[in-house]
Amino acid sequence: MNSTRLFLLSLALLALVSPMFAQEAGAAGAGQINWVKVASVFAMAIASAEGLARNPVAAGSIRFALILGLALIESLALYTLVIILL
């Protein structure tokens, strides 16, 4: 009973939220650079450099967090490319 209720609630939520993901006409492939994504990568790099300058002892963990974050951003871009091409 409880799992059926959860399934129906999830299905209703999906039906109500799905119009949010619809694209406007001409939005895909407009040829414009999304500067927010570019700026976020640079902001991560600047923040990690600032953290390294303030606390050189934590260099390993800061470097790991930076590389992990950048890898996750890159994997998201690759997954998006795969979804678009399929």
C-alpha positions as CSV (number, residue, x, y, z in Angstrom):
1,M,0.0,0.0,0.0
2,N,2.7,2.4,1.0
3,S,4.9,1.7,-2.1
4,T,1.9,2.1,-4.4
5,R,1.1,5.4,-2.8
6,L,4.7,6.6,-3.2
7,F,4.7,5.5,-6.9
8,L,1.5,7.4,-7.6
9,L,2.9,10.5,-5.9
10,S,6.1,10.2,-7.9
11,L,4.1,9.8,-11.1
12,A,1.9,12.8,-10.4
13,L,4.9,14.9,-9.5
14,L,6.7,13.9,-12.7
15,A,3.6,14.9,-14.7
16,L,3.4,18.3,-13.1
17,V,7.1,19.1,-13.3
18,S,7.8,17.9,-16.8
19,P,6.7,21.2,-18.5
20,M,9.6,22.9,-16.8
21,F,12.1,21.0,-18.9
22,A,10.5,22.0,-22.2
23,Q,12.7,24.2,-24.4
24,E,11.7,27.3,-26.1
25,A,11.9,27.5,-29.9
26,G,15.4,28.3,-31.1
27,A,16.9,27.9,-27.6
28,A,18.9,24.8,-28.5
29,G,22.1,25.4,-30.5
30,A,21.8,29.2,-30.6
31,G,25.6,29.4,-30.9
32,Q,26.0,31.5,-27.7
33,I,28.5,30.7,-25.1
34,N,27.1,30.1,-21.6
35,W,29.4,32.4,-19.6
36,V,28.0,31.2,-16.3
37,K,29.6,27.8,-16.8
38,V,32.9,29.2,-17.9
39,A,32.9,31.6,-14.9
40,S,32.1,28.9,-12.5
41,V,35.1,26.9,-13.5
42,F,37.4,29.9,-13.1
43,A,35.8,30.7,-9.7
44,M,36.5,27.2,-8.5
45,A,40.2,27.5,-9.6
46,I,40.5,30.9,-8.0
47,A,38.9,29.7,-4.7
48,S,41.3,26.7,-4.6
49,A,44.3,28.9,-5.3
50,E,43.2,31.2,-2.5
51,G,42.7,28.2,-0.2
52,L,46.2,26.9,-1.0
53,A,47.7,30.3,-0.3
54,R,46.0,30.6,3.1
55,N,46.7,27.0,4.2
56,P,49.5,25.3,2.4
57,V,49.2,22.2,4.7
58,A,45.8,21.4,3.3
59,A,47.1,21.4,-0.3
60,G,46.3,17.7,-0.9
61,S,42.7,17.9,0.2
62,I,42.0,21.2,-1.6
63,R,43.6,19.9,-4.8
64,F,41.5,16.7,-4.6
65,A,38.3,18.6,-4.1
66,L,39.1,20.9,-7.1
67,I,39.9,18.0,-9.4
68,L,36.9,16.0,-8.3
69,G,34.6,19.0,-8.8
70,L,36.0,19.7,-12.3
71,A,35.7,16.0,-13.2
72,L,32.1,16.0,-12.2
73,I,31.4,19.1,-14.2
74,E,33.1,17.5,-17.2
75,S,31.2,14.3,-16.9
76,L,28.0,16.2,-16.8
77,A,28.9,17.9,-20.0
78,L,29.8,14.5,-21.6
79,Y,26.6,12.9,-20.4
80,T,24.6,15.8,-21.9
81,L,26.4,15.3,-25.2
82,V,25.6,11.6,-25.2
83,I,21.9,12.3,-24.5
84,I,21.7,14.9,-27.2
85,L,23.3,12.6,-29.8
86,L,21.0,9.6,-28.9
